[in-house]
Amino acid sequence: MSSCRSRVLAALKELHRTRRVVFEGDDHALQVTKQQIRDEFRKNARETNQSKIEEAITLATDVAKLLRTTVVQLKQKEPGSDTFEMRVTKDTVLPENTMFDPRVELPEQPRRKKCADSPTMPSANTSNHS
């Protein structure tokens, strides 16, 4: 059981380390994630079912990996500006940036009808009494 306890504590520490790296400089996100981690671990603190504990450990490590590899931070360069600076970490996985080839023929998308193009429907409130 002490092995299990040490693995739970290791997962907890990993989540806290990850949140500090991923949300560095964002006090609000740091506080919210800290509380969320505490709440989730406390909710499961009295769990004795070994398989549920293993699931929780796996979930914690998966969440830490997902945060490290997918979350980026954007910070507005100047107030009111449309320019942002993106902060990525060494673990962030960015998709390959492929250049657009202007010679490629794109399939033509059929135009969707606008409401004005649709036939007029008779009102449901009108009655056709002769």
N, CA, C and O atoms as a printed pandas DataFrame, in Angstrom:
     atom_number atom_name residue_name chain_id  residue_number  x_coord  y_coord  z_coord
0              1         N          MET        A               1    0.813   -1.192    0.000
1              2        CA          MET        A               1    0.000    0.000    0.000
2              3         C          MET        A               1    0.861    1.263    0.000
3              4         O          MET        A               1    0.462    2.282   -0.563
4              5         N          SER        A               2    2.059    1.203    0.638
5              6        CA          SER        A               2    2.927    2.378    0.661
6              7         C          SER        A               2    3.439    2.699   -0.736
7              8         O          SER        A               2    3.680    3.863   -1.057
8              9         N          SER        A               3    3.609    1.669   -1.575
9             10        CA          SER        A               3    4.004    1.888   -2.962
10            11         C          SER        A               3    2.916    2.665   -3.703
11            12         O          SER        A               3    3.199    3.573   -4.485
12            13         N          CYS        A               4    1.683    2.287   -3.439
13            14        CA          CYS        A               4    0.548    2.964   -4.059
14            15         C          CYS        A               4    0.488    4.421   -3.583
15            16         O          CYS        A               4    0.266    5.336   -4.375
16            17         N          ARG        A               5    0.685    4.613   -2.304
17            18        CA          ARG        A               5    0.659    5.965   -1.731
18            19         C          ARG        A               5    1.753    6.829   -2.353
19            20         O          ARG        A               5    1.518    7.994   -2.672
20            21         N          SER        A               6    2.934    6.267   -2.523
21            22        CA          SER        A               6    4.030    7.048   -3.105
22            23         C          SER        A               6    3.742    7.384   -4.570
23            24         O          SER        A               6    4.130    8.450   -5.046
24            25         N          ARG        A               7    3.065    6.480   -5.287
25            26        CA          ARG        A               7    2.703    6.762   -6.685
26            27         C          ARG        A               7    1.643    7.862   -6.766
27            28         O          ARG        A               7    1.679    8.701   -7.667
28            29         N          VAL        A               8    0.703    7.854   -5.826
29            30        CA          VAL        A               8   -0.317    8.908   -5.774
30            31         C          VAL        A               8    0.351   10.251   -5.497
31            32         O          VAL        A               8    0.049   11.245   -6.157
32            33         N          LEU        A               9    1.251   10.281   -4.526
33            34        CA          LEU        A               9    1.950   11.523   -4.198
34            35         C          LEU        A               9    2.816   11.999   -5.364
35            36         O          LEU        A               9    2.919   13.200   -5.612
36            37         N          ALA        A              10    3.436   11.063   -6.075
37            38        CA          ALA        A              10    4.240   11.429   -7.244
38            39         C          ALA        A              10    3.360   12.046   -8.329
39            40         O          ALA        A              10    3.755   13.022   -8.967
40            41         N          ALA        A              11    2.168   11.481   -8.542
41            42        CA          ALA        A              11    1.236   12.029   -9.534
42            43         C          ALA        A              11    0.782   13.425   -9.122
43            44         O          ALA        A              11    0.666   14.319   -9.960
44            45         N          LEU        A              12    0.527   13.607   -7.838
45            46        CA          LEU        A              12    0.127   14.918   -7.314
46            47         C          LEU        A              12    1.230   15.949   -7.540
47            48         O          LEU        A              12    0.964   17.062   -7.994
48            49         N          LYS        A              13    2.465   15.576   -7.224
49            50        CA          LYS        A              13    3.597   16.483   -7.425
50            51         C          LYS        A              13    3.789   16.805   -8.903
51            52         O          LYS        A              13    4.078   17.946   -9.264
52            53         N          GLU        A              14    3.627   15.794   -9.756
53            54        CA          GLU        A              14    3.781   16.017  -11.196
54            55         C          GLU        A              14    2.744   17.011  -11.706
55            56         O          GLU        A              14    3.067   17.889  -12.505
56            57         N          LEU        A              15    1.508   16.879  -11.253
57            58        CA          LEU        A              15    0.465   17.820  -11.670
58            59         C          LEU        A              15    0.790   19.243  -11.218
59            60         O          LEU        A              15    0.625   20.193  -11.983
60            61         N          HIS        A              16    1.246   19.389   -9.992
61            62        CA          HIS        A              16    1.575   20.731   -9.487
62            63         C          HIS        A              16    2.774   21.330  -10.229
63            64         O          HIS        A              16    2.772   22.518  -10.549
64            65         N          ARG        A              17    3.793   20.514  -10.501
65            66        CA          ARG        A              17    4.941   21.006  -11.281
66            67         C          ARG        A              17    4.489   21.440  -12.672
67            68         O          ARG        A              17    4.894   22.490  -13.171
68            69         N          THR        A              18    3.649   20.622  -13.284
69            70        CA          THR        A              18    3.163   20.914  -14.631
70            71         C          THR        A              18    2.376   22.214  -14.660
71            72         O          THR        A              18    2.588   23.042  -15.545
72            73         N          ARG        A              19    1.474   22.407  -13.709
73            74        CA          ARG        A              19    0.660   23.626  -13.710
74            75         C          ARG        A              19    1.527   24.865  -13.521
75            76         O          ARG        A              19    1.244   25.915  -14.097
76            77         N          ARG        A              20    2.595   24.747  -12.708
77            78        CA          ARG        A              20    3.483   25.896  -12.508
78            79         C          ARG        A              20    4.233   26.256  -13.791
79            80         O          ARG        A              20    4.443   27.435  -14.076
80            81         N          VAL        A              21    4.632   25.257  -14.556
81            82        CA          VAL        A              21    5.354   25.509  -15.807
82            83         C          VAL        A              21    4.401   26.031  -16.881
83            84         O          VAL        A              21    4.690   27.024  -17.549
84            85         N          VAL        A              22    3.271   25.358  -17.040
85            86        CA          VAL        A              22    2.338   25.693  -18.120
86            87         C          VAL        A              22    1.693   27.061  -17.919
87            88         O          VAL        A              22    1.533   27.815  -18.879
88            89         N          PHE        A              23    1.324   27.386  -16.686
89            90        CA          PHE        A              23    0.609   28.634  -16.417
90            91         C          PHE        A              23    1.484   29.698  -15.762
91            92         O          PHE        A              23    0.982   30.589  -15.076
92            93         N          GLU        A              24    2.775   29.602  -15.974
93            94        CA          GLU        A              24    3.713   30.560  -15.395
94            95         C          GLU        A              24    3.296   31.993  -15.742
95            96         O          GLU        A              24    3.052   32.321  -16.903
96            97         N          GLY        A              25    3.222   32.836  -14.709
97            98        CA          GLY        A              25    2.877   34.239  -14.933
98            99         C          GLY        A              25    1.383   34.525  -14.959
99           100         O          GLY        A              25    0.990   35.691  -15.007
100          101         N          ASP        A              26    0.548   33.511  -14.928
101          102        CA          ASP        A              26   -0.908   33.691  -14.942
102          103         C          ASP        A              26   -1.442   33.311  -13.560
103          104         O          ASP        A              26   -1.801   32.160  -13.308
104          105         N          ASP        A              27   -1.483   34.301  -12.678
105          106        CA          ASP        A              27   -1.856   34.036  -11.283
106          107         C          ASP        A              27   -3.239   33.408  -11.155
107          108         O          ASP        A              27   -3.448   32.515  -10.334
108          109         N          HIS        A              28   -4.173   33.873  -11.962
109          110        CA          HIS        A              28   -5.537   33.326  -11.884
110          111         C          HIS        A              28   -5.545   31.841  -12.257
111          112         O          HIS        A              28   -6.109   31.024  -11.530
112          113         N          ALA        A              29   -4.928   31.494  -13.376
113          114        CA          ALA        A              29   -4.895   30.091  -13.813
114          115         C          ALA        A              29   -4.145   29.224  -12.803
115          116         O          ALA        A              29   -4.541   28.087  -12.548
116          117         N          LEU        A              30   -3.077   29.746  -12.235
117          118        CA          LEU        A              30   -2.324   28.989  -11.229
118          119         C          LEU        A              30   -3.188   28.688  -10.010
119          120         O          LEU        A              30   -3.177   27.571   -9.494
120          121         N          GLN        A              31   -3.934   29.686   -9.555
121          122        CA          GLN        A              31   -4.782   29.499   -8.376
122          123         C          GLN        A              31   -5.925   28.527   -8.665
123          124         O          GLN        A              31   -6.214   27.648   -7.853
124          125         N          VAL        A              32   -6.575   28.684   -9.817
125          126        CA          VAL        A              32   -7.706   27.815  -10.170
126          127         C          VAL        A              32   -7.252   26.365  -10.316
127          128         O          VAL        A              32   -7.906   25.458   -9.802
128          129         N          THR        A              33   -6.143   26.141  -11.009
129          130        CA          THR        A              33   -5.672   24.763  -11.195
130          131         C          THR        A              33   -5.187   24.153   -9.882
131          132         O          THR        A              33   -5.362   22.955   -9.654
132          133         N          LYS        A              34   -4.590   24.954   -9.032
133          134        CA          LYS        A              34   -4.154   24.459   -7.718
134          135         C          LYS        A              34   -5.358   23.960   -6.924
135          136         O          LYS        A              34   -5.318   22.881   -6.333
136          137         N          GLN        A              35   -6.423   24.750   -6.917
137          138        CA          GLN        A              35   -7.626   24.372   -6.181
138          139         C          GLN        A              35   -8.284   23.137   -6.796
139          140         O          GLN        A              35   -8.750   22.253   -6.077
140          141         N          GLN        A              36   -8.320   23.081   -8.126
141          142        CA          GLN        A              36   -8.930   21.934   -8.810
142          143         C          GLN        A              36   -8.178   20.641   -8.490
143          144         O          GLN        A              36   -8.794   19.608   -8.230
144          145         N          ILE        A              37   -6.868   20.703   -8.510
145          146        CA          ILE        A              37   -6.056   19.522   -8.183
146          147         C          ILE        A              37   -6.320   19.090   -6.744
147          148         O          ILE        A              37   -6.529   17.906   -6.476
148          149         N          ARG        A              38   -6.312   20.046   -5.823
149          150        CA          ARG        A              38   -6.584   19.720   -4.414
150          151         C          ARG        A              38   -7.952   19.071   -4.251
151          152         O          ARG        A              38   -8.090   18.048   -3.579
152          153         N          ASP        A              39   -8.971   19.682   -4.877
153          154        CA          ASP        A              39  -10.338   19.161   -4.749
154          155         C          ASP        A              39  -10.447   17.731   -5.260
155          156         O          ASP        A              39  -11.058   16.881   -4.611
156          157         N          GLU        A              40   -9.856   17.465   -6.422
157          158        CA          GLU        A              40   -9.947   16.125   -7.013
158          159         C          GLU        A              40   -9.217   15.086   -6.163
159          160         O          GLU        A              40   -9.713   13.975   -5.979
160          161         N          PHE        A              41   -8.048   15.442   -5.650
161          162        CA          PHE        A              41   -7.309   14.485   -4.828
162          163         C          PHE        A              41   -8.004   14.257   -3.486
163          164         O          PHE        A              41   -8.033   13.133   -2.986
164          165         N          ARG        A              42   -8.559   15.312   -2.905
165          166        CA          ARG        A              42   -9.278   15.151   -1.631
166          167         C          ARG        A              42  -10.544   14.326   -1.810
167          168         O          ARG        A              42  -10.916   13.552   -0.929
168          169         N          LYS        A              43  -11.204   14.492   -2.950
169          170        CA          LYS        A              43  -12.431   13.743   -3.223
170          171         C          LYS        A              43  -12.154   12.238   -3.232
171          172         O          LYS        A              43  -13.018   11.443   -2.863
172          173         N          ASN        A              44  -10.969   11.855   -3.647
173          174        CA          ASN        A              44  -10.609   10.440   -3.744
174          175         C          ASN        A              44   -9.672    9.979   -2.627
175          176         O          ASN        A              44   -9.104    8.890   -2.707
176          177         N          ALA        A              45   -9.510   10.791   -1.601
177          178        CA          ALA        A              45   -8.534   10.489   -0.546
178          179         C          ALA        A              45   -8.832    9.198    0.203
179          180         O          ALA        A              45   -7.901    8.526    0.647
180          181         N          ARG        A              46  -10.078    8.837    0.355
181          182        CA          ARG        A              46  -10.446    7.648    1.134
182          183         C          ARG        A              46  -10.715    6.424    0.252
183          184         O          ARG        A              46  -11.237    5.415    0.724
184          185         N          GLU        A              47  -10.362    6.522   -1.001
185          186        CA          GLU        A              47  -10.587    5.396   -1.928
186          187         C          GLU        A              47   -9.690    4.225   -1.543
187          188         O          GLU        A              47   -8.496    4.403   -1.301
188          189         N          THR        A              48  -10.269    3.029   -1.486
189          190        CA          THR        A              48   -9.489    1.835   -1.143
190          191         C          THR        A              48   -9.452    0.828   -2.283
191          192         O          THR        A              48   -8.628   -0.086   -2.272
192          193         N          ASN        A              49  -10.324    0.982   -3.258
193          194        CA          ASN        A              49  -10.364    0.077   -4.402
194          195         C          ASN        A              49   -9.108    0.303   -5.249
195          196         O          ASN        A              49   -8.912    1.384   -5.804
196          197         N          GLN        A              50   -8.266   -0.720   -5.341
197          198        CA          GLN        A              50   -6.976   -0.605   -6.025
198          199         C          GLN        A              50   -7.129   -0.203   -7.494
199          200         O          GLN        A              50   -6.354    0.613   -7.994
200          201         N          SER        A              51   -8.115   -0.764   -8.185
201          202        CA          SER        A              51   -8.272   -0.437   -9.607
202          203         C          SER        A              51   -8.711    1.017   -9.793
203          204         O          SER        A              51   -8.298    1.667  -10.753
204          205         N          LYS        A              52   -9.541    1.531   -8.888
205          206        CA          LYS        A              52   -9.947    2.940   -8.980
206          207         C          LYS        A              52   -8.775    3.870   -8.678
207          208         O          LYS        A              52   -8.654    4.941   -9.271
208          209         N          ILE        A              53   -7.923    3.456   -7.761
209          210        CA          ILE        A              53   -6.731    4.249   -7.448
210          211         C          ILE        A              53   -5.807    4.282   -8.666
211          212         O          ILE        A              53   -5.264    5.331   -9.011
212          213         N          GLU        A              54   -5.634    3.129   -9.313
213          214        CA          GLU        A              54   -4.800    3.065  -10.525
214          215         C          GLU        A              54   -5.374    3.953  -11.625
215          216         O          GLU        A              54   -4.628    4.644  -12.319
216          217         N          GLU        A              55   -6.697    3.937  -11.786
217          218        CA          GLU        A              55   -7.349    4.798  -12.783
218          219         C          GLU        A              55   -7.078    6.265  -12.479
219          220         O          GLU        A              55   -6.788    7.047  -13.385
220          221         N          ALA        A              56   -7.172    6.638  -11.212
221          222        CA          ALA        A              56   -6.946    8.025  -10.814
222          223         C          ALA        A              56   -5.498    8.449  -11.070
223          224         O          ALA        A              56   -5.246    9.571  -11.508
224          225         N          ILE        A              57   -4.558    7.558  -10.800
225          226        CA          ILE        A              57   -3.144    7.855  -11.060
226          227         C          ILE        A              57   -2.917    8.031  -12.559
227          228         O          ILE        A              57   -2.236    8.963  -12.988
228          229         N          THR        A              58   -3.491    7.134  -13.345
229          230        CA          THR        A              58   -3.364    7.232  -14.803
230          231         C          THR        A              58   -3.975    8.530  -15.309
231          232         O          THR        A              58   -3.389    9.207  -16.154
232          233         N          LEU        A              59   -5.148    8.879  -14.797
233          234        CA          LEU        A              59   -5.799   10.125  -15.199
234          235         C          LEU        A              59   -4.920   11.324  -14.864
235          236         O          LEU        A              59   -4.761   12.225  -15.688
236          237         N          ALA        A              60   -4.354   11.342  -13.677
237          238        CA          ALA        A              60   -3.504   12.460  -13.256
238          239         C          ALA        A              60   -2.286   12.603  -14.162
239          240         O          ALA        A              60   -1.945   13.715  -14.568
240          241         N          THR        A              61   -1.631   11.499  -14.482
241          242        CA          THR        A              61   -0.444   11.586  -15.346
242          243         C          THR        A              61   -0.832   11.954  -16.779
243          244         O          THR        A              61   -0.096   12.674  -17.454
244          245         N          ASP        A              62   -1.979   11.465  -17.244
245          246        CA          ASP        A              62   -2.452   11.834  -18.585
246          247         C          ASP        A              62   -2.795   13.318  -18.668
247          248         O          ASP        A              62   -2.482   13.977  -19.660
248          249         N          VAL        A              63   -3.433   13.838  -17.633
249          250        CA          VAL        A              63   -3.778   15.265  -17.603
250          251         C          VAL        A              63   -2.510   16.109  -17.594
251          252         O          VAL        A              63   -2.432   17.115  -18.300
252          253         N          ALA        A              64   -1.531   15.716  -16.813
253          254        CA          ALA        A              64   -0.266   16.456  -16.767
254          255         C          ALA        A              64    0.397   16.473  -18.145
255          256         O          ALA        A              64    0.889   17.509  -18.593
256          257         N          LYS        A              65    0.406   15.326  -18.806
257          258        CA          LYS        A              65    1.009   15.252  -20.144
258          259         C          LYS        A              65    0.233   16.112  -21.134
259          260         O          LYS        A              65    0.833   16.826  -21.937
260          261         N          LEU        A              66   -1.086   16.051  -21.083
261          262        CA          LEU        A              66   -1.923   16.843  -21.983
262          263         C          LEU        A              66   -1.690   18.337  -21.770
263          264         O          LEU        A              66   -1.572   19.090  -22.737
264          265         N          LEU        A              67   -1.626   18.764  -20.531
265          266        CA          LEU        A              67   -1.361   20.177  -20.248
266          267         C          LEU        A              67    0.001   20.604  -20.788
267          268         O          LEU        A              67    0.123   21.656  -21.416
268          269         N          ARG        A              68    1.021   19.786  -20.542
269          270        CA          ARG        A              68    2.381   20.130  -20.987
270          271         C          ARG        A              68    2.489   20.212  -22.498
271          272         O          ARG        A              68    3.221   21.051  -23.023
272          273         N          THR        A              69    1.770   19.352  -23.201
273          274        CA          THR        A              69    1.967   19.268  -24.651
274          275         C          THR        A              69    0.997   20.110  -25.471
275          276         O          THR        A              69    1.264   20.366  -26.645
276          277         N          THR        A              70   -0.120   20.548  -24.893
277          278        CA          THR        A              70   -1.118   21.235  -25.721
278          279         C          THR        A              70   -1.434   22.669  -25.326
279          280         O          THR        A              70   -1.952   23.420  -26.152
280          281         N          VAL        A              71   -1.146   23.074  -24.111
281          282        CA          VAL        A              71   -1.527   24.418  -23.666
282          283         C          VAL        A              71   -0.435   25.419  -24.016
283          284         O          VAL        A              71    0.743   25.198  -23.738
284          285         N          VAL        A              72   -0.848   26.526  -24.631
285          286        CA          VAL        A              72    0.052   27.647  -24.888
286          287         C          VAL        A              72   -0.586   28.884  -24.265
287          288         O          VAL        A              72   -1.799   28.929  -24.064
288          289         N          GLN        A              73    0.223   29.872  -23.966
289          290        CA          GLN        A              73   -0.284   31.115  -23.400
290          291         C          GLN        A              73   -0.143   32.227  -24.422
291          292         O          GLN        A              73    0.872   32.336  -25.111
292          293         N          LEU        A              74   -1.177   33.049  -24.507
293          294        CA          LEU        A              74   -1.129   34.241  -25.344
294          295         C          LEU        A              74   -1.184   35.451  -24.435
295          296         O          LEU        A              74   -1.965   35.494  -23.484
296          297         N          LYS        A              75   -0.356   36.426  -24.733
297          298        CA          LYS        A              75   -0.344   37.655  -23.946
298          299         C          LYS        A              75   -0.394   38.821  -24.921
299          300         O          LYS        A              75    0.379   38.888  -25.877
300          301         N          GLN        A              76   -1.325   39.744  -24.658
301          302        CA          GLN        A              76   -1.464   40.908  -25.524
302          303         C          GLN        A              76   -0.215   41.772  -25.397
303          304         O          GLN        A              76    0.211   42.113  -24.293
304          305         N          LYS        A              77    0.371   42.124  -26.557
305          306        CA          LYS        A              77    1.617   42.899  -26.525
306          307         C          LYS        A              77    1.398   44.291  -25.956
307          308         O          LYS        A              77    2.164   44.751  -25.109
308          309         N          GLU        A              78    0.343   44.964  -26.426
309          310        CA          GLU        A              78    0.014   46.302  -25.938
310          311         C          GLU        A              78   -1.480   46.361  -25.689
311          312         O          GLU        A              78   -2.250   45.763  -26.441
312          313         N          PRO        A              79   -1.911   47.067  -24.651
313          314        CA          PRO        A              79   -3.355   47.170  -24.398
314          315         C          PRO        A              79   -4.089   47.738  -25.613
315          316         O          PRO        A              79   -3.665   48.739  -26.191
316          317         N          GLY        A              80   -5.185   47.097  -25.991
317          318        CA          GLY        A              80   -5.973   47.539  -27.137
318          319         C          GLY        A              80   -5.430   47.063  -28.473
319          320         O          GLY        A              80   -6.046   47.308  -29.511
320          321         N          SER        A              81   -4.299   46.395  -28.466
321          322        CA          SER        A              81   -3.668   45.933  -29.704
322          323         C          SER        A              81   -4.225   44.571  -30.106
323          324         O          SER        A              81   -4.698   43.808  -29.264
324          325         N          ASP        A              82   -4.161   44.279  -31.395
325          326        CA          ASP        A              82   -4.566   42.967  -31.895
326          327         C          ASP        A              82   -3.370   42.031  -32.017
327          328         O          ASP        A              82   -3.482   40.957  -32.608
328          329         N          THR        A              83   -2.240   42.423  -31.469
329          330        CA          THR        A              83   -1.022   41.633  -31.551
330          331         C          THR        A              83   -0.785   40.921  -30.223
331          332         O          THR        A              83   -0.809   41.526  -29.152
332          333         N          PHE        A              84   -0.554   39.607  -30.335
333          334        CA          PHE        A              84   -0.333   38.799  -29.146
334          335         C          PHE        A              84    1.002   38.083  -29.250
335          336         O          PHE        A              84    1.491   37.794  -30.343
336          337         N          GLU        A              85    1.575   37.807  -28.102
337          338        CA          GLU        A              85    2.808   37.034  -28.028
338          339         C          GLU        A              85    2.439   35.656  -27.489
339          340         O          GLU        A              85    1.750   35.545  -26.474
340          341         N          MET        A              86    2.896   34.612  -28.167
341          342        CA          MET        A              86    2.576   33.254  -27.747
342          343         C          MET        A              86    3.764   32.660  -27.000
343          344         O          MET        A              86    4.900   32.692  -27.472
344          345         N          ARG        A              87    3.469   32.116  -25.820
345          346        CA          ARG        A              87    4.517   31.466  -25.023
346          347         C          ARG        A              87    4.298   29.964  -25.082
347          348         O          ARG        A              87    3.248   29.453  -24.694
348          349         N          VAL        A              88    5.302   29.281  -25.570
349          350        CA          VAL        A              88    5.258   27.822  -25.612
350          351         C          VAL        A              88    6.394   27.303  -24.737
351          352         O          VAL        A              88    7.373   28.005  -24.485
352          353         N          THR        A              89    6.244   26.073  -24.284
353          354        CA          THR        A              89    7.299   25.466  -23.472
354          355         C          THR        A              89    8.052   24.454  -24.328
355          356         O          THR        A              89    7.673   24.190  -25.469
356          357         N          LYS        A              90    9.101   23.901  -23.781
357          358        CA          LYS        A              90    9.885   22.909  -24.529
358          359         C          LYS        A              90    9.068   21.655  -24.819
359          360         O          LYS        A              90    9.385   20.913  -25.748
360          361         N          ASP        A              91    8.021   21.410  -24.033
361          362        CA          ASP        A              91    7.197   20.215  -24.211
362          363         C          ASP        A              91    6.014   20.423  -25.152
363          364         O          ASP        A              91    5.358   19.458  -25.542
364          365         N          THR        A              92    5.737   21.672  -25.519
365          366        CA          THR        A              92    4.581   21.955  -26.363
366          367         C          THR        A              92    4.761   21.313  -27.728
367          368         O          THR        A              92    5.796   21.476  -28.375
368          369         N          VAL        A              93    3.748   20.587  -28.155
369          370        CA          VAL        A              93    3.776   19.949  -29.466
370          371         C          VAL        A              93    3.008   20.847  -30.429
371          372         O          VAL        A              93    1.804   21.057  -30.280
372          373         N          LEU        A              94    3.720   21.366  -31.413
373          374        CA          LEU        A              94    3.084   22.219  -32.409
374          375         C          LEU        A              94    2.895   21.421  -33.694
375          376         O          LEU        A              94    3.783   20.672  -34.098
376          377         N          PRO        A              95    1.740   21.580  -34.336
377          378        CA          PRO        A              95    1.541   20.857  -35.592
378          379         C          PRO        A              95    2.496   21.391  -36.655
379          380         O          PRO        A              95    2.944   22.536  -36.597
380          381         N          GLU        A              96    2.790   20.545  -37.611
381          382        CA          GLU        A              96    3.685   20.954  -38.686
382          383         C          GLU        A              96    3.041   22.088  -39.463
383          384         O          GLU        A              96    1.866   22.015  -39.821
384          385         N          ASN        A              97    3.799   23.121  -39.718
385          386        CA          ASN        A              97    3.293   24.281  -40.436
386          387         C          ASN        A              97    3.557   24.086  -41.925
387          388         O          ASN        A              97    4.670   24.311  -42.398
388          389         N          THR        A              98    2.542   23.673  -42.650
389          390        CA          THR        A              98    2.714   23.439  -44.080
390          391         C          THR        A              98    2.290   24.681  -44.847
391          392         O          THR        A              98    1.287   25.318  -44.525
392          393         N          MET        A              99    3.051   25.004  -45.838
393          394        CA          MET        A              99    2.758   26.177  -46.656
394          395         C          MET        A              99    1.618   25.862  -47.613
395          396         O          MET        A              99    1.476   24.731  -48.077
396          397         N          PHE        A             100    0.813   26.867  -47.900
397          398        CA          PHE        A             100   -0.284   26.720  -48.842
398          399         C          PHE        A             100    0.278   26.741  -50.256
399          400         O          PHE        A             100    1.078   27.612  -50.599
400          401         N          ASP        A             101   -0.137   25.790  -51.071
401          402        CA          ASP        A             101    0.296   25.723  -52.462
402          403         C          ASP        A             101   -0.788   26.355  -53.328
403          404         O          ASP        A             101   -1.869   25.782  -53.470
404          405         N          PRO        A             102   -0.523   27.525  -53.908
405          406        CA          PRO        A             102   -1.556   28.208  -54.694
406          407         C          PRO        A             102   -1.935   27.453  -55.967
407          408         O          PRO        A             102   -2.959   27.763  -56.575
408          409         N          ARG        A             103   -1.138   26.475  -56.382
409          410        CA          ARG        A             103   -1.452   25.716  -57.598
410          411         C          ARG        A             103   -2.460   24.601  -57.350
411          412         O          ARG        A             103   -2.987   24.021  -58.299
412          413         N          VAL        A             104   -2.726   24.301  -56.108
413          414        CA          VAL        A             104   -3.657   23.227  -55.777
414          415         C          VAL        A             104   -5.076   23.668  -56.110
415          416         O          VAL        A             104   -5.494   24.775  -55.771
416          417         N          GLU        A             105   -5.806   22.783  -56.780
417          418        CA          GLU        A             105   -7.201   23.091  -57.086
418          419         C          GLU        A             105   -8.062   22.642  -55.920
419          420         O          GLU        A             105   -8.104   21.462  -55.572
420          421         N          LEU        A             106   -8.736   23.593  -55.336
421          422        CA          LEU        A             106   -9.610   23.291  -54.214
422          423         C          LEU        A             106  -10.987   22.919  -54.743
423          424         O          LEU        A             106  -11.474   23.546  -55.684
424          425         N          PRO        A             107  -11.619   21.916  -54.157
425          426        CA          PRO        A             107  -12.954   21.537  -54.621
426          427         C          PRO        A             107  -13.935   22.673  -54.355
427          428         O          PRO        A             107  -13.895   23.320  -53.309
428          429         N          GLU        A             108  -14.810   22.897  -55.322
429          430        CA          GLU        A             108  -15.786   23.971  -55.175
430          431         C          GLU        A             108  -16.885   23.519  -54.225
431          432         O          GLU        A             108  -17.455   22.439  -54.379
432          433         N          GLN        A             109  -17.166   24.349  -53.257
433          434        CA          GLN        A             109  -18.203   24.043  -52.285
434          435         C          GLN        A             109  -19.542   24.557  -52.819
435          436         O          GLN        A             109  -19.629   25.707  -53.251
436          437         N          PRO        A             110  -20.585   23.723  -52.795
437          438        CA          PRO        A             110  -21.885   24.209  -53.253
438          439         C          PRO        A             110  -22.380   25.316  -52.326
439          440         O          PRO        A             110  -22.215   25.246  -51.108
440          441         N          ARG        A             111  -22.980   26.322  -52.918
441          442        CA          ARG        A             111  -23.476   27.464  -52.157
442          443         C          ARG        A             111  -24.718   27.058  -51.386
443          444         O          ARG        A             111  -25.635   26.456  -51.946
444          445         N          ARG        A             112  -24.747   27.382  -50.119
445          446        CA          ARG        A             112  -25.920   27.083  -49.311
446          447         C          ARG        A             112  -26.976   28.140  -49.561
447          448         O          ARG        A             112  -26.664   29.312  -49.771
448          449         N          LYS        A             113  -28.222   27.716  -49.537
449          450        CA          LYS        A             113  -29.314   28.654  -49.779
450          451         C          LYS        A             113  -29.476   29.582  -48.590
451          452         O          LYS        A             113  -29.346   29.177  -47.435
452          453         N          LYS        A             114  -29.764   30.838  -48.901
453          454        CA          LYS        A             114  -30.087   31.804  -47.869
454          455         C          LYS        A             114  -31.576   31.701  -47.597
455          456         O          LYS        A             114  -32.311   31.107  -48.386
456          457         N          CYS        A             115  -32.017   32.256  -46.519
457          458        CA          CYS        A             115  -33.440   32.232  -46.186
458          459         C          CYS        A             115  -34.259   32.873  -47.300
459          460         O          CYS        A             115  -35.360   32.409  -47.600
460          461         N          ALA        A             116  -33.738   33.932  -47.916
461          462        CA          ALA        A             116  -34.463   34.632  -48.977
462          463         C          ALA        A             116  -34.599   33.763  -50.226
463          464         O          ALA        A             116  -35.501   33.990  -51.032
464          465         N          ASP        A             117  -33.725   32.775  -50.400
465          466        CA          ASP        A             117  -33.782   31.894  -51.567
466          467         C          ASP        A             117  -34.807   30.781  -51.396
467          468         O          ASP        A             117  -35.182   30.130  -52.371
468          469         N          SER        A             118  -35.262   30.555  -50.167
469          470        CA          SER        A             118  -36.198   29.466  -49.904
470          471         C          SER        A             118  -37.598   29.872  -50.338
471          472         O          SER        A             118  -37.952   31.049  -50.281
472          473         N          PRO        A             119  -38.407   28.888  -50.777
473          474        CA          PRO        A             119  -39.786   29.218  -51.135
474          475         C          PRO        A             119  -40.536   29.688  -49.891
475          476         O          PRO        A             119  -40.267   29.237  -48.778
476          477         N          THR        A             120  -41.467   30.590  -50.101
477          478        CA          THR        A             120  -42.233   31.139  -48.990
478          479         C          THR        A             120  -43.189   30.095  -48.461
479          480         O          THR        A             120  -43.915   29.454  -49.221
480          481         N          MET        A             121  -43.181   29.932  -47.160
481          482        CA          MET        A             121  -44.067   28.972  -46.512
482          483         C          MET        A             121  -45.301   29.721  -46.030
483          484         O          MET        A             121  -45.182   30.833  -45.516
484          485         N          PRO        A             122  -46.492   29.129  -46.186
485          486        CA          PRO        A             122  -47.687   29.800  -45.667
486          487         C          PRO        A             122  -47.624   29.834  -44.144
487          488         O          PRO        A             122  -47.106   28.915  -43.510
488          489         N          SER        A             123  -48.146   30.881  -43.584
489          490        CA          SER        A             123  -48.127   31.039  -42.137
490          491         C          SER        A             123  -49.002   29.993  -41.485
491          492         O          SER        A             123  -50.051   29.645  -42.026
492          493         N          ALA        A             124  -48.605   29.494  -40.357
493          494        CA          ALA        A             124  -49.364   28.465  -39.652
494          495         C          ALA        A             124  -50.635   29.041  -39.050
495          496         O          ALA        A             124  -51.574   28.298  -38.765
496          497         N          ASN        A             125  -50.679   30.363  -38.850
497          498        CA          ASN        A             125  -51.835   30.988  -38.219
498          499         C          ASN        A             125  -52.943   31.326  -39.208
499          500         O          ASN        A             125  -54.074   31.588  -38.799
500          501         N          THR        A             126  -52.639   31.323  -40.487
501          502        CA          THR        A             126  -53.687   31.655  -41.464
502          503         C          THR        A             126  -54.505   30.426  -41.759
503          504         O          THR        A             126  -53.978   29.318  -41.862
504          505         N          SER        A             127  -55.770   30.627  -41.889
505          506        CA          SER        A             127  -56.649   29.506  -42.210
506          507         C          SER        A             127  -57.282   29.746  -43.562
507          508         O          SER        A             127  -57.543   30.889  -43.938
508          509         N          ASN        A             128  -57.522   28.709  -44.271
509          510        CA          ASN        A             128  -58.104   28.789  -45.606
510          511         C          ASN        A             128  -59.577   28.432  -45.533
511          512         O          ASN        A             128  -59.982   27.366  -45.996
512          513         N          HIS        A             129  -60.382   29.314  -44.957
513          514        CA          HIS        A             129  -61.818   29.086  -44.893
514          515         C          HIS        A             129  -62.456   29.701  -46.108
515          516         O          HIS        A             129  -62.211   30.871  -46.403
516          517         N          SER        A             130  -63.257   28.962  -46.815
517          518        CA          SER        A             130  -63.926   29.490  -48.002
518          519         C          SER        A             130  -65.258   30.060  -47.689
519          520         O          SER        A             130  -65.948   30.546  -48.586
